[in-house]
Amino acid sequence: MAAFLLLSCLEMRDRPMRAYSRACQPMLFAAGYLSLTLLFSSHSDAQEQPPDPTPEAREPANVPYPARVADGRRHGLPLEVLAVAPGTKFLVRLEDDMSTKDLRRNQSFRVRTLEPLEAGQGFYLPAGAQIVGHVSRIESAGAAGRAKLWLTFDDVVTRFGKLPIVAEVTAVPGDHSIKSGPLQEGVIEGRSSTQKGAAEAAAAGAANGAIKGVKDRNKKEAAEGAALGALEAYLMEAGRGEELHLPRGCKLELELERALYLFKD
């Protein structure tokens, strides 16, 4: 439109100057107004139109999933998403008193988780879940050696039912009556008798062995009796192990041997 008005003015330039000015002035004004309007309109459209987003802007990477308590349903997800991975270690608290002196094979026991068990995409089983197990094997300290205890964990009790679990004990944190270092094949093993205990037993044995000689006022017999009593007591105490006692509230560290699936079929 603006170009048409300019061409009309050029065609009338052969007219007298006064007539030409009066005829073209409105046309030039209109052409300028249209040009300015088009200019501002195109600038405004350029500012309002957002740039085409890149794929990175449309789908932010590494956005963490919100934490979601497992409810026993799959939600259409693959099995591995709801699996707590093998090798996961977590702490539990013993809810029963256990001693190799009194325990029986296949006797049940209970522990309670102290940490959440995390699966994929934010799903987790909250701390406080109860795990039921049984005593699979016991070795009493007896006259020699260490007491040993094998525990089997059977089921995790959740709000949506029982889930089978395969795990073993890897440590008993903070209990100095347990053999130090990582446990082998889940066996909880007590310590053997200490040198201090053996020495105390030897002193008591020496005193008991010397009693007869003292009564008979026979120094040689008293000395021989003391030596023999001390030796017998020392050997018995040094070789004797201690019974294993796990009090209620004791902490155990467990490790999953197989995946734990947080859903019910």
Backbone bond lengths (Angstrom), bond angles and torsions (degrees), N, CA, C in turn:
res aa  C-N    CA-C-N  psi(-1)  N-CA   C-N-CA  omega(-1)  CA-C   N-CA-C  phi
1 M - - - 1.462 - - 1.524 110.66 -
2 A 1.335 115.18 -44.35 1.467 119.41 179.75 1.518 110.59 -62.61
3 A 1.358 117.37 -38.27 1.474 120.40 179.18 1.522 111.03 -65.57
4 F 1.330 118.04 -38.80 1.466 122.02 178.88 1.514 110.85 -61.40
5 L 1.337 117.82 -42.24 1.460 120.86 179.90 1.516 111.16 -65.30
6 L 1.325 116.98 -38.66 1.478 119.61 179.04 1.524 110.92 -65.66
7 L 1.334 118.01 -39.99 1.460 120.64 178.89 1.521 111.18 -64.99
8 S 1.313 117.36 -36.14 1.475 120.63 178.54 1.513 110.62 -64.25
9 C 1.320 117.14 -39.33 1.461 120.72 178.22 1.517 111.24 -65.35
10 L 1.347 116.94 -38.54 1.460 120.08 -179.79 1.526 110.84 -66.55
11 E 1.328 118.44 -34.42 1.450 121.29 179.93 1.535 111.63 -69.29
12 M 1.315 118.43 -25.75 1.466 121.12 -177.36 1.527 112.07 -95.96
13 R 1.365 118.12 11.40 1.461 118.39 -175.65 1.523 112.76 -72.35
14 D 1.381 118.62 -15.98 1.457 121.14 178.83 1.527 112.19 -80.01
15 R 1.316 118.04 -8.01 1.461 120.81 178.44 1.528 109.38 -73.91
16 P 1.315 117.63 166.69 1.471 120.22 176.02 1.519 109.50 -57.69
17 M 1.336 114.49 150.82 1.470 121.01 -172.63 1.506 112.00 -57.72
18 R 1.344 118.73 -44.72 1.458 121.61 -176.58 1.527 110.46 -64.30
19 A 1.345 115.10 -44.04 1.471 118.69 179.81 1.513 110.64 -67.74
20 Y 1.345 115.74 -38.24 1.475 120.53 179.89 1.511 110.91 -62.86
21 S 1.332 117.44 -42.69 1.459 122.07 -178.28 1.515 110.72 -65.55
22 R 1.415 114.45 -43.85 1.457 116.81 -178.88 1.525 111.40 -66.12
23 A 1.288 118.76 -32.73 1.469 121.88 -176.27 1.532 111.59 -78.66
24 C 1.347 115.65 -37.72 1.473 118.82 -172.90 1.517 113.74 -87.75
25 Q 1.324 117.26 -21.96 1.471 118.82 -174.61 1.533 112.38 -58.00
26 P 1.371 118.35 -47.80 1.480 117.12 178.10 1.518 113.14 -63.14
27 M 1.355 115.68 -36.49 1.469 119.48 -179.30 1.525 111.32 -65.13
28 L 1.354 116.57 -43.31 1.473 120.32 -179.86 1.525 110.56 -65.20
29 F 1.323 115.83 -38.90 1.468 119.25 179.24 1.537 110.59 -63.68
30 A 1.354 114.70 -43.92 1.464 119.41 179.63 1.522 111.17 -64.66
31 A 1.351 116.53 -39.72 1.469 119.97 -179.98 1.514 110.85 -64.64
32 G 1.347 117.59 -41.11 1.464 121.01 178.69 1.512 111.57 -65.04
33 Y 1.342 116.05 -41.30 1.464 119.96 -179.50 1.525 110.45 -63.21
34 L 1.353 116.78 -43.52 1.458 120.25 179.78 1.522 111.45 -64.66
35 S 1.315 117.23 -38.55 1.467 120.71 -179.89 1.517 110.86 -63.98
36 L 1.362 115.96 -44.67 1.474 119.57 179.70 1.530 110.79 -64.58
37 T 1.331 116.10 -40.43 1.468 119.83 179.78 1.524 111.18 -61.22
38 L 1.329 116.79 -45.62 1.461 120.99 178.99 1.520 111.90 -63.44
39 L 1.339 116.41 -37.34 1.465 120.97 -178.54 1.520 110.57 -65.04
40 F 1.337 116.96 -49.61 1.468 120.85 -178.53 1.526 111.34 -67.44
41 S 1.339 115.74 -33.76 1.460 118.98 -179.85 1.515 111.16 -66.58
42 S 1.328 118.08 -43.10 1.468 121.37 179.66 1.520 111.13 -67.38
43 H 1.360 117.64 -35.89 1.460 121.35 179.09 1.530 110.97 -67.01
44 S 1.336 115.39 -40.17 1.467 119.99 179.97 1.518 110.62 -66.40
45 D 1.339 118.11 -41.39 1.454 120.90 178.81 1.512 111.96 -63.81
46 A 1.332 116.09 -36.34 1.466 120.38 179.44 1.511 110.94 -66.43
47 Q 1.367 117.74 -35.00 1.456 120.30 179.77 1.526 111.65 -75.13
48 E 1.351 117.68 -37.64 1.457 120.57 -174.95 1.516 112.95 -77.09
49 Q 1.316 118.80 -26.61 1.450 121.41 -176.65 1.530 109.59 -78.94
50 P 1.355 119.62 115.58 1.465 121.20 -178.17 1.517 110.58 -71.98
51 P 1.321 116.28 152.43 1.467 119.03 178.14 1.521 110.30 -69.52
52 D 1.307 116.26 153.87 1.456 121.86 179.14 1.522 109.28 -65.97
53 P 1.345 118.78 119.41 1.464 119.81 -176.16 1.516 111.91 -67.97
54 T 1.330 115.18 146.79 1.456 120.32 177.03 1.522 108.62 -79.90
55 P 1.347 118.84 163.41 1.476 120.37 177.56 1.519 112.60 -58.41
56 E 1.340 117.38 -33.77 1.458 120.32 179.50 1.522 111.30 -65.53
57 A 1.343 116.02 -34.70 1.462 119.58 179.93 1.522 111.47 -74.04
58 R 1.339 116.21 -33.55 1.460 119.26 -179.78 1.528 111.54 -73.13
59 E 1.332 118.52 -34.64 1.457 122.63 -177.71 1.529 109.27 -129.04
60 P 1.315 117.86 90.34 1.471 119.88 179.85 1.521 110.91 -59.61
61 A 1.314 115.74 138.24 1.465 120.91 -177.73 1.515 111.03 -87.27
62 N 1.334 115.81 153.04 1.473 123.54 173.53 1.530 113.32 57.41
63 V 1.320 116.13 38.40 1.465 118.97 175.74 1.526 108.06 -81.80
64 P 1.364 120.52 120.84 1.464 121.21 -177.57 1.511 111.75 -66.09
65 Y 1.334 114.87 147.25 1.463 119.54 178.07 1.529 109.59 -78.57
66 P 1.318 118.03 146.42 1.468 119.75 176.06 1.520 110.51 -68.33
67 A 1.327 116.52 145.67 1.461 121.13 179.52 1.525 109.49 -67.44
68 R 1.333 116.33 131.59 1.461 121.46 -179.32 1.521 109.53 -135.57
69 V 1.324 116.57 126.01 1.462 121.02 178.14 1.532 108.79 -71.59
70 A 1.319 116.77 129.55 1.467 120.77 178.86 1.529 110.03 -62.01
71 D 1.338 115.85 134.53 1.464 120.19 -178.38 1.519 112.88 -117.49
72 G 1.340 116.82 10.09 1.459 120.29 177.20 1.509 114.69 90.44
73 R 1.343 118.35 -3.45 1.456 122.26 179.82 1.528 110.37 -106.29
74 R 1.327 115.90 154.06 1.472 120.07 -177.14 1.522 112.84 -84.63
75 H 1.315 118.01 -25.63 1.473 122.72 -178.46 1.526 111.66 57.79
76 G 1.330 116.27 30.88 1.461 120.37 178.69 1.511 114.36 70.70
77 L 1.331 118.13 15.29 1.457 122.30 -176.55 1.526 110.92 -94.84
78 P 1.340 118.08 157.09 1.470 120.48 174.80 1.526 110.79 -63.94
79 L 1.326 116.35 156.13 1.460 121.91 -177.15 1.527 111.84 -58.30
80 E 1.346 116.22 -40.62 1.468 119.23 -174.09 1.525 112.82 -65.47
81 V 1.335 117.57 -22.54 1.461 120.20 178.51 1.528 110.80 -65.71
82 L 1.327 117.16 -35.27 1.462 121.88 -176.93 1.528 112.24 -97.22
83 A 1.326 117.44 20.32 1.462 121.66 -177.82 1.528 110.85 -104.96
84 V 1.342 115.68 130.43 1.464 120.95 168.53 1.527 105.91 -83.05
85 A 1.316 117.39 123.37 1.460 122.56 -167.62 1.526 112.82 -67.51
86 P 1.344 117.46 145.32 1.470 120.20 172.13 1.531 110.13 -59.00
87 G 1.321 116.29 146.90 1.456 120.69 -177.13 1.512 113.84 92.34
88 T 1.356 116.95 -9.04 1.465 120.37 177.32 1.530 109.52 -65.91
89 K 1.331 116.51 128.39 1.463 121.58 178.02 1.531 109.56 -106.53
90 F 1.328 115.66 142.39 1.458 119.96 -179.10 1.521 109.21 -155.79
91 L 1.336 115.83 158.02 1.458 121.86 -178.12 1.528 110.91 -95.58
92 V 1.334 114.96 144.23 1.457 121.60 173.73 1.530 108.36 -131.45
93 R 1.333 115.43 160.42 1.460 121.36 177.83 1.524 109.19 -115.33
94 L 1.335 115.86 130.66 1.455 121.22 -179.30 1.528 110.28 -72.50
95 E 1.324 116.18 133.11 1.461 121.05 -178.72 1.524 113.13 -105.74
96 D 1.333 116.82 3.84 1.465 121.60 178.43 1.528 109.10 -133.00
97 D 1.319 115.55 150.57 1.454 120.87 174.55 1.532 108.12 -80.17
98 M 1.342 118.24 132.71 1.457 120.68 -176.22 1.522 110.36 -132.83
99 S 1.331 117.08 132.46 1.462 122.88 178.31 1.522 108.86 -144.43
100 T 1.326 115.98 136.34 1.466 119.59 179.12 1.527 111.64 -65.26
101 K 1.304 117.42 -15.01 1.465 120.94 178.34 1.517 111.51 -74.54
102 D 1.335 117.25 -30.92 1.463 120.90 -174.05 1.524 114.32 -115.27
103 L 1.319 118.31 -16.76 1.462 119.91 -174.75 1.522 112.05 -68.77
104 R 1.334 115.30 154.78 1.458 122.31 175.05 1.525 109.17 -122.24
105 R 1.275 115.45 152.76 1.459 120.13 177.25 1.524 109.80 -63.09
106 N 1.338 116.27 140.63 1.473 125.43 -178.15 1.527 113.19 71.20
107 Q 1.314 117.48 6.98 1.464 119.85 176.16 1.524 109.27 -68.37
108 S 1.322 116.91 136.01 1.468 120.76 -177.27 1.529 110.94 -82.77
109 F 1.310 114.72 157.49 1.467 121.79 175.52 1.518 108.00 -149.99
110 R 1.331 115.99 169.09 1.468 121.29 -178.34 1.525 109.83 -135.58
111 V 1.324 114.81 143.64 1.462 121.52 170.85 1.521 107.61 -131.31
112 R 1.323 116.81 163.68 1.469 121.12 179.12 1.528 108.46 -131.10
113 T 1.342 115.86 135.17 1.464 120.18 -176.64 1.528 111.12 -68.85
114 L 1.327 115.45 141.49 1.463 122.14 178.32 1.524 111.79 -105.26
115 E 1.329 116.81 -5.53 1.466 121.76 -178.22 1.525 109.49 -136.25
116 P 1.343 118.14 150.58 1.471 119.89 175.74 1.525 110.76 -69.93
117 L 1.324 115.44 149.53 1.465 121.79 176.21 1.524 107.52 -104.89
118 E 1.329 116.88 116.04 1.464 122.17 -170.99 1.522 111.87 -99.60
119 A 1.340 114.69 130.34 1.463 121.80 173.30 1.534 107.98 -102.77
120 G 1.352 117.75 -151.02 1.458 120.86 -178.99 1.519 112.78 -94.61
121 Q 1.336 115.65 164.55 1.467 124.23 175.05 1.532 113.09 53.08
122 G 1.332 116.38 34.82 1.454 120.79 174.41 1.515 115.65 86.50
123 F 1.341 119.23 -4.98 1.458 121.22 179.69 1.522 110.38 -74.76
124 Y 1.338 116.95 140.21 1.461 120.17 179.28 1.525 110.35 -154.83
125 L 1.334 114.22 158.19 1.469 121.74 173.53 1.523 106.67 -102.89
126 P 1.333 118.66 120.71 1.463 120.47 -174.90 1.525 112.81 -63.69
127 A 1.324 115.56 156.83 1.464 120.91 173.71 1.526 109.27 -62.61
128 G 1.322 116.30 152.77 1.452 120.71 -179.68 1.513 113.91 103.14
129 A 1.341 117.18 -0.06 1.465 120.11 178.26 1.531 109.49 -72.80
130 Q 1.314 116.47 139.42 1.460 120.60 -179.90 1.530 110.45 -88.53
131 I 1.329 115.92 137.88 1.462 122.20 175.03 1.523 107.80 -117.02
132 V 1.339 115.81 128.99 1.465 122.03 -179.92 1.525 108.57 -104.09
133 G 1.334 116.14 136.30 1.457 120.90 178.97 1.510 111.42 -144.05
134 H 1.343 115.70 -174.72 1.467 120.06 177.58 1.525 110.05 -144.30
135 V 1.314 115.74 158.34 1.466 122.17 178.20 1.523 107.73 -80.68
136 S 1.320 116.93 117.59 1.464 119.81 -176.90 1.525 112.93 -92.43
137 R 1.366 116.09 -23.82 1.474 118.20 -179.42 1.517 109.44 -162.54
138 I 1.337 116.21 147.32 1.466 121.58 178.99 1.526 108.40 -137.25
139 E 1.330 115.59 139.42 1.456 121.45 169.49 1.518 107.68 -128.85
140 S 1.324 115.44 112.60 1.454 119.92 -179.95 1.520 109.88 -72.59
141 A 1.329 116.17 156.83 1.467 120.37 -179.90 1.521 110.94 -63.35
142 G 1.328 116.94 -38.85 1.456 120.26 177.99 1.505 111.92 60.96
143 A 1.324 115.60 -147.22 1.461 120.88 -179.10 1.517 112.04 -84.02
144 A 1.298 117.81 -18.66 1.464 120.80 -178.68 1.521 109.44 -151.84
145 G 1.320 115.34 160.13 1.453 121.15 176.30 1.512 112.86 84.78
146 R 1.327 115.79 -173.18 1.458 122.90 -178.58 1.524 110.17 -107.91
147 A 1.318 115.60 148.94 1.460 120.42 173.17 1.530 108.53 -73.75
148 K 1.343 115.89 142.54 1.465 120.64 -179.27 1.525 109.52 -133.79
149 L 1.340 114.20 149.46 1.460 120.21 -176.22 1.526 109.49 -141.16
150 W 1.337 115.47 129.32 1.458 121.85 176.81 1.527 108.75 -111.99
151 L 1.327 116.75 126.39 1.468 121.55 -179.39 1.528 109.70 -115.72
152 T 1.326 116.34 138.74 1.464 122.27 175.24 1.526 108.71 -116.48
153 F 1.334 115.96 131.77 1.465 121.45 179.91 1.533 108.27 -102.49
154 D 1.339 115.66 128.21 1.466 120.97 -170.65 1.525 113.99 -103.62
155 D 1.338 117.83 -56.32 1.465 121.02 -172.17 1.528 111.33 -140.50
156 V 1.331 114.89 147.65 1.465 122.01 168.83 1.523 106.90 -99.65
157 V 1.318 117.00 126.27 1.466 121.49 -179.98 1.528 108.37 -92.70
158 T 1.349 117.04 115.08 1.460 122.20 -178.56 1.531 109.42 -117.51
159 R 1.317 116.14 177.39 1.465 121.30 178.03 1.519 112.06 -67.12
160 F 1.322 116.51 -22.44 1.469 119.10 -177.81 1.529 111.53 -109.13
161 G 1.333 117.69 16.54 1.461 120.63 175.37 1.524 112.80 123.17
162 K 1.339 114.73 -176.77 1.464 121.12 -179.67 1.522 110.45 -89.00
163 L 1.332 115.03 139.50 1.461 121.79 177.27 1.525 108.47 -119.20
164 P 1.333 118.42 130.73 1.468 119.68 178.15 1.533 110.85 -67.68
165 I 1.324 116.34 140.66 1.459 121.04 -178.55 1.523 109.13 -134.39
166 V 1.325 115.73 141.73 1.467 122.05 174.99 1.521 106.65 -123.63
167 A 1.328 116.14 109.98 1.464 121.20 -176.81 1.519 108.97 -149.52
168 E 1.327 115.97 164.11 1.454 120.56 176.29 1.522 110.18 -139.13
169 V 1.324 115.66 158.92 1.459 121.48 179.14 1.524 108.91 -77.32
170 T 1.326 116.48 130.17 1.471 120.36 178.03 1.522 112.68 -110.09
171 A 1.338 117.85 -19.41 1.463 120.33 -179.74 1.523 109.52 -164.54
172 V 1.329 114.29 158.27 1.468 121.58 173.50 1.526 106.06 -124.06
173 P 1.346 117.66 85.39 1.467 120.61 -173.04 1.521 112.77 -62.14
174 G 1.341 115.57 134.30 1.461 121.44 171.87 1.508 115.73 80.66
175 D 1.339 119.44 -1.48 1.467 120.86 179.99 1.524 108.58 -100.36
176 H 1.333 116.95 109.72 1.460 121.40 -175.49 1.524 112.82 -82.92
177 S 1.338 117.31 -4.61 1.459 118.97 176.32 1.521 111.47 -85.01
178 I 1.347 116.11 -6.82 1.463 121.72 179.51 1.520 109.04 -95.45
179 K 1.310 116.06 144.10 1.463 120.98 177.08 1.519 109.85 -54.93
180 S 1.328 116.61 130.82 1.462 121.01 -176.08 1.526 111.01 -71.53
181 G 1.342 114.43 162.11 1.457 120.80 179.07 1.514 111.83 90.88
182 P 1.356 117.15 170.37 1.467 120.53 -179.48 1.519 111.12 -64.67
183 L 1.325 115.49 144.92 1.460 120.64 -179.71 1.525 110.02 -77.62
184 Q 1.327 115.75 143.82 1.455 121.14 179.32 1.524 109.58 -96.21
185 E 1.350 115.58 121.70 1.461 122.39 178.14 1.525 112.61 54.09
186 G 1.328 116.27 33.74 1.453 120.58 174.98 1.507 115.30 74.13
187 V 1.333 119.10 11.69 1.468 122.04 -178.47 1.522 109.36 -83.94
188 I 1.337 116.70 123.78 1.457 121.56 174.41 1.525 106.90 -89.05
189 E 1.321 116.40 121.49 1.465 121.10 -172.16 1.519 110.55 -124.38
190 G 1.329 116.62 130.36 1.451 121.05 178.81 1.518 112.02 -79.24
191 R 1.309 115.79 164.17 1.461 121.20 176.86 1.527 110.01 -78.81
192 S 1.338 114.74 156.32 1.460 118.87 172.38 1.519 109.12 -82.87
193 S 1.339 116.74 173.37 1.456 121.18 -178.37 1.525 110.66 -62.56
194 T 1.325 117.63 147.38 1.460 122.91 -178.47 1.524 111.03 -85.78
195 Q 1.318 116.17 160.75 1.460 120.95 176.91 1.521 111.04 -62.98
196 K 1.321 115.95 -33.58 1.462 119.53 179.02 1.523 110.53 -64.05
197 G 1.333 116.12 -43.96 1.458 119.67 178.63 1.517 111.71 -63.51
198 A 1.344 116.57 -38.97 1.461 119.91 179.12 1.523 111.00 -65.95
199 A 1.335 116.74 -39.59 1.467 120.08 179.49 1.522 111.17 -65.76
200 E 1.346 115.83 -40.23 1.468 118.73 178.34 1.524 110.92 -64.97
201 A 1.334 115.99 -39.45 1.461 119.52 177.74 1.518 110.93 -64.98
202 A 1.330 117.66 -38.42 1.468 121.14 178.66 1.512 111.16 -63.58
203 A 1.333 116.86 -41.11 1.476 119.36 178.84 1.518 111.30 -63.28
204 A 1.345 115.43 -42.35 1.459 118.89 178.55 1.518 111.04 -65.83
205 G 1.330 117.37 -38.18 1.464 121.09 178.16 1.508 112.22 -66.07
206 A 1.319 116.03 -37.89 1.462 119.49 178.30 1.518 110.80 -63.88
207 A 1.306 116.75 -41.34 1.465 119.90 179.56 1.514 110.90 -65.05
208 N 1.331 116.80 -42.03 1.463 119.69 179.60 1.526 111.58 -67.15
209 G 1.344 115.91 -38.45 1.473 119.23 -179.62 1.508 113.50 -68.19
210 A 1.315 118.03 -26.55 1.468 121.12 -177.49 1.512 113.02 -86.27
211 I 1.315 117.30 -9.57 1.473 120.03 -174.05 1.530 111.94 -58.48
212 K 1.342 117.50 -47.74 1.472 120.26 -176.02 1.524 111.09 -62.36
213 G 1.325 116.66 -43.90 1.466 118.87 -178.89 1.510 111.84 -65.27
214 V 1.341 116.56 -35.18 1.470 119.89 178.81 1.511 109.86 -67.01
215 K 1.320 115.32 -41.84 1.465 118.65 -179.94 1.524 111.26 -62.39
216 D 1.340 116.72 -39.21 1.462 121.17 -178.82 1.532 112.30 -85.30
217 R 1.340 115.62 0.64 1.470 122.02 -177.73 1.522 111.56 56.03
218 N 1.336 114.78 39.40 1.456 121.44 178.09 1.528 107.87 -113.17
219 K 1.348 115.64 104.05 1.466 119.63 -174.72 1.524 111.60 -64.46
220 K 1.329 115.80 -40.16 1.470 118.89 -177.97 1.525 110.02 -64.61
221 E 1.321 116.15 -44.94 1.459 120.06 179.93 1.523 110.81 -64.66
222 A 1.327 116.28 -36.93 1.460 119.94 178.95 1.523 111.01 -65.62
223 A 1.311 117.29 -41.57 1.470 121.55 -179.63 1.517 110.85 -66.83
224 E 1.357 114.94 -44.33 1.467 118.50 -179.93 1.536 110.14 -65.01
225 G 1.325 116.02 -41.26 1.465 119.97 179.35 1.516 111.72 -64.26
226 A 1.325 116.71 -39.26 1.462 120.84 178.82 1.518 111.30 -64.89
227 A 1.326 116.73 -42.96 1.475 120.83 -179.44 1.514 111.07 -65.29
228 L 1.345 115.66 -44.78 1.456 119.34 -178.89 1.531 111.06 -66.35
229 G 1.335 116.78 -42.54 1.470 120.10 178.61 1.514 112.27 -62.90
230 A 1.330 116.49 -40.42 1.463 120.47 179.28 1.519 111.34 -64.92
231 L 1.338 116.74 -42.41 1.464 120.85 -179.22 1.523 111.33 -64.29
232 E 1.343 115.80 -46.03 1.459 119.40 -179.20 1.535 111.47 -62.80
233 A 1.327 116.01 -43.79 1.472 120.01 -178.92 1.524 110.94 -66.56
234 Y 1.328 117.18 -39.84 1.472 120.64 -179.49 1.527 110.78 -63.84
235 L 1.333 115.92 -46.22 1.457 119.26 -178.08 1.530 111.62 -65.10
236 M 1.324 116.20 -39.14 1.458 119.25 179.15 1.528 111.72 -65.77
237 E 1.340 116.00 -43.81 1.460 119.39 -177.43 1.514 112.15 -72.96
238 A 1.349 116.63 -37.78 1.467 120.43 -179.04 1.521 110.79 -66.43
239 G 1.311 117.00 -33.35 1.458 119.44 -178.56 1.507 113.42 -88.18
240 R 1.323 117.08 -17.46 1.461 119.99 -175.52 1.515 111.15 -81.44
241 G 1.342 117.80 132.56 1.455 121.63 175.97 1.511 111.19 -89.10
242 E 1.319 115.83 171.49 1.462 121.58 178.93 1.523 109.44 -100.91
243 E 1.315 115.67 143.74 1.459 119.34 174.47 1.526 108.98 -66.09
244 L 1.305 114.88 147.62 1.461 121.49 -177.18 1.521 109.88 -89.82
245 H 1.324 116.35 126.45 1.464 120.57 -179.60 1.524 109.48 -128.60
246 L 1.327 115.31 121.05 1.467 121.91 175.82 1.528 107.55 -112.76
247 P 1.333 118.39 106.05 1.463 120.24 -177.03 1.527 112.11 -74.57
248 R 1.308 115.13 157.62 1.464 120.08 174.41 1.527 109.48 -59.40
249 G 1.321 116.42 135.49 1.466 121.37 -176.60 1.513 112.78 95.53
250 C 1.323 117.25 -8.33 1.471 121.47 178.38 1.535 109.52 -63.52
251 K 1.318 116.90 142.73 1.470 122.08 179.51 1.527 109.99 -93.93
252 L 1.321 115.19 138.37 1.459 122.71 174.16 1.528 108.44 -124.20
253 E 1.314 116.40 142.99 1.468 120.27 172.75 1.523 108.10 -101.19
254 L 1.346 115.72 124.39 1.459 121.39 179.81 1.518 110.47 -109.87
255 E 1.315 115.34 155.26 1.463 121.71 174.79 1.524 109.00 -132.18
256 L 1.335 116.20 129.21 1.460 120.67 178.49 1.526 109.95 -69.24
257 E 1.320 115.64 129.60 1.465 120.39 175.49 1.519 111.64 -91.98
258 R 1.342 115.65 -24.97 1.462 121.49 175.65 1.519 108.78 -134.04
259 A 1.323 115.79 161.88 1.466 120.15 -179.56 1.524 110.74 -62.30
260 L 1.317 115.59 141.59 1.465 122.27 175.35 1.523 107.78 -105.84
261 Y 1.342 117.30 115.06 1.463 122.32 -176.55 1.517 109.98 -92.63
262 L 1.328 116.10 123.37 1.467 121.79 -174.52 1.531 111.77 -90.55
263 F 1.329 117.40 53.44 1.460 120.33 175.24 1.531 108.37 -156.27
264 K 1.329 115.05 158.25 1.454 121.68 176.80 1.505 109.49 -110.09
265 D 1.334 115.83 138.55 1.484 120.58 177.74 1.525 110.55 -67.50
